[in-house]
Amino acid sequence: MAASYKVPKKDLGIFSSVYFYAYAATQPFAGLFADIIDSAFVVGIAQIVAAIGSIICGLSKSLGVGIFGRLLVGLGCGPTYVSVCRIITNWFKLSQLPLMLGILVSCAGAGGILAAGPTAAFLKHYNWRYAFYGIGAIGVVFSILTLILIRGNPVDKGFKPVNEELAGPATPIPIKQKFVTLWINFKTVVSNGYFWLIAVFSFFSSGPYFDCIGLWGGPYLVDTLQYTKEKKGDTLISYSIGLIIG
């Protein structure tokens, strides 16, 4: 990518990091989106944005355009996790929630595995742009299927609520009241000591993890330890395996 953009490798750090800035910027609103709009619609629309961003990355001829595409990917992926968690909460018993969330995180780890070894093998034979095209095309297809086939609540499909205690009121809640409820919930969360324990841990652990697996781990293994690209990909898989097991 650095050669295609005609920039030093270190400049790709901006390309990598802008995803996380965009991702973080959506988090305060992700839950609200899932409350106001059907969670499945949030996932479908957001992933179309991410897919478009991926295709733009593939089409980009300059680092600036690539960064814009990467920004769209971050904005699209940002609301997805919270919305999927809402869908899981509505469709499965609360006693099944830990298992289902574990499966969700494992799927993310499986994606990391595909992004390491298999992608390295793919790039050995094809241009990196085709990887972005393929991911974007697959994203569009699955996003459309999500919008057509999936609903965030079983009630919208004519079924009874799975968790009666979480069932919403019969009459729609005004938008203003939803914002009031959001603020009350926000204060409840930030006043809980366990939240800050998790937040501080995530702050100091997620950064190095994504920094290594997302950008600098590969160049370090190749340029410093003289790994081949295939061996580099196989080594980076260990990150995702650790995520799945953990």
LOSE-398357 format. One record per residue (C-alpha): x, y, z; residue in one letter. Coordinates in steps of 0.001 Angstrom, whole numbers, padded with zeros to 6 digits, always signed. Layout:
// LOSE-398357
XYZA;...
//
This chain:
// LOSE-398357
+000000+000000+000000M;+002810+002410+000841A;+004325+001829-002591A;+000969+002348-004324S;+000363+005571-002428Y;+004007+006605-002871K;+004404+007386+000827V;+006714+006048+003587P;+005397+003073+005545K;+005154+005160+008698K;+002484+007326+007050D;+000198+004294+006943L;-000169+004721+010692G;-002707+007460+009944I;-004599+005102+007633F;-004768+002484+010382S;-005592+004774+013309S;-008380+006805+011685V;-010590+003705+011859Y;-010426+003708+015653F;-011109+007444+015957Y;-014240+007035+013839A;-015227+003873+015709Y;-014873+005606+019081A;-016827+008670+017934A;-019913+006552+017246T;-020008+004804+020616Q;-021944+007473+022584P;-024703+007265+019962F;-024667+003537+019164A;-027068+002591+021938G;-029393+005457+021084L;-029522+004377+017448F;-030436+000865+018582A;-033233+002309+020759D;-034721+004620+018153I;-034310+002401+015084I;-034647-001361+014714D;-031247-002794+015677S;-031141-004918+012529A;-031611-001794+010402F;-028732-000122+012254V;-026503-003117+011519V;-027530-003329+007870G;-027183+000380+007102I;-023965+000753+009083A;-022375-002190+007313Q;-023313-000766+003915I;-021398+002375+004935V;-018448+000196+005961A;-018616-001749+002690A;-018620+001466+000662I;-015609+002615+002657G;-013804-000627+001883S;-014468-000244-001840I;-013228+003360-001700I;-010022+002101-000081C;-009563-000297-002969G;-010200+002406-005558L;-008046+005032-003858S;-005011+006356-005687K;-003788+008569-002844S;-003377+008183+000897L;-005946+010921+001560G;-008697+009097-000325V;-007687+005842+001344G;-007958+007507+004755I;-011456+008734+003862F;-012477+005187+002934G;-010985+003863+006148R;-012905+006542+008061L;-016162+005285+006553L;-015264+001736+007575V;-014819+002909+011168G;-018084+004849+011140L;-019899+001809+009750G;-018416-000707+012151C;-018852+001545+015209G;-022574+000990+015931P;-022525-002677+014942T;-021372-004374+018154Y;-023882-002632+020426V;-026711-003245+017960S;-025859-006938+017625V;-025774-007198+021428C;-029269-005698+021504R;-030484-008221+018922I;-028994-011086+020943I;-030617-009771+024131T;-034021-009637+022442N;-033852-013034+020727W;-032208-015193+023419F;-032884-015895+027080K;-030848-013783+029483L;-029288-016981+030851S;-027878-017610+027357Q;-026429-014115+027026L;-022857-014896+028218P;-022603-017827+025792L;-023964-015846+022852M;-021695-012872+023529L;-018773-015275+023745G;-019717-016671+020340I;-019962-013110+019003L;-016452-012249+020185V;-015199-015569+018815S;-016608-014637+015414C;-014597-011431+015625A;-011533-013519+016393G;-012299-015737+013413A;-012353-012617+011265G;-008921-011768+012592G;-007695-015211+011562I;-008968-014655+008022L;-007264-011259+007985A;-003893-012809+008824A;-002723-016061+007201G;-005366-016443+004467P;-005073-012784+003483T;-001290-013055+003309A;-001678-016040+000982A;-004201-014103-001112F;-001904-011084-001410L;+000887-013339-002619K;-001045-013832-005854H;-003318-010770-006114Y;-003127-007017-005655N;-004128-005668-002240W;-006945-003664-003841R;-008845-006856-004677Y;-009018-007706-000976A;-010851-004442-000308F;-013144-005004-003306Y;-014006-008499-002106G;-014664-007441+001476I;-016810-004555+000262G;-018857-006746-002077A;-019432-009393+000589I;-020377-006655+003043G;-023000-005223+000691V;-024560-008655+000089V;-024805-009544+003771F;-026032-006054+004657S;-028907-006353+002199I;-029761-009816+003532L;-029736-008389+007061T;-032127-005596+006105L;-034484-008050+004394I;-034438-011085+006683L;-033530-009968+010210I;-035416-007909+012777R;-034056-006708+016070G;-036973-007982+018115N;-039011-011201+017800P;-042167-009127+018360V;-041603-007520+014954D;-041758-011006+013420K;-045020-011838+015177G;-043473-013825+018052F;-043881-013283+021776K;-041067-011480+023638P;-038333-013907+024697V;-037614-011913+027856N;-040872-010499+029195E;-039050-008318+031736E;-037291-006493+028890L;-040368-006030+026726A;-040971-002389+025857G;-044192-000490+026530P;-047172-001001+024262A;-047177+002654+023170T;-044143+004186+021425P;-041857+006310+023605I;-041337+009921+022427P;-037838+010757+021182I;-037387+013347+023952K;-038150+010744+026612Q;-035648+008378+025027K;-032938+011024+025389F;-033914+011523+029035V;-033728+007774+029614T;-030388+007637+027811L;-028958+010311+030132W;-030262+008522+033233I;-028772+005237+032031N;-025481+006970+031229F;-025214+008368+034771K;-026051+004960+036212T;-023266+003299+034225V;-020521+005860+034926V;-021327+005840+038642S;-020618+002103+038826N;-017069+001315+039941G;-016914-001877+037866Y;-017448+000187+034716F;-014267+002159+035350W;-012337-001015+036109L;-013320-002450+032730I;-012869+000900+030964A;-009324+001421+032260V;-008354-002161+031422F;-009764-001833+027906S;-008067+001533+027400F;-004608+000143+028119F;-005060-003287+026513S;-007033-002613+023333S;-004666+000033+021993G;-001524-002132+021893P;-003534-005115+020631Y;-005018-003318+017638F;-001807-001396+017009D;+000140-004639+016648C;-002392-006756+014790I;-003713-003891+012690G;-000482-002332+011478L;+002938-002590+013101W;+003044-006283+014022G;+003461-007325+010384G;+006268-004886+009461P;+008117-005761+012673Y;+008056-009480+011907L;+009118-008959+008277V;+011615-006106+008547D;+013170-006861+011942T;+012838-010627+012389L;+013078-011385+008662Q;+009874-013440+008538Y;+008396-014293+005159T;+004963-012823+004464K;+003380-016258+004852E;+005087-016859+008206K;+004111-013367+009304K;+000450-014112+008579G;+000574-017427+010414D;+002201-015748+013424T;-000375-012964+013607L;-003106-015602+013739I;-002004-016251+017330S;-003533-012897+018319Y;-006955-013957+017075S;-006677-017446+018556I;-005874-015855+021903G;-008923-013601+021560L;-011185-016580+020850I;-009817-018654+023737I;-009874-015697+026114G;
//
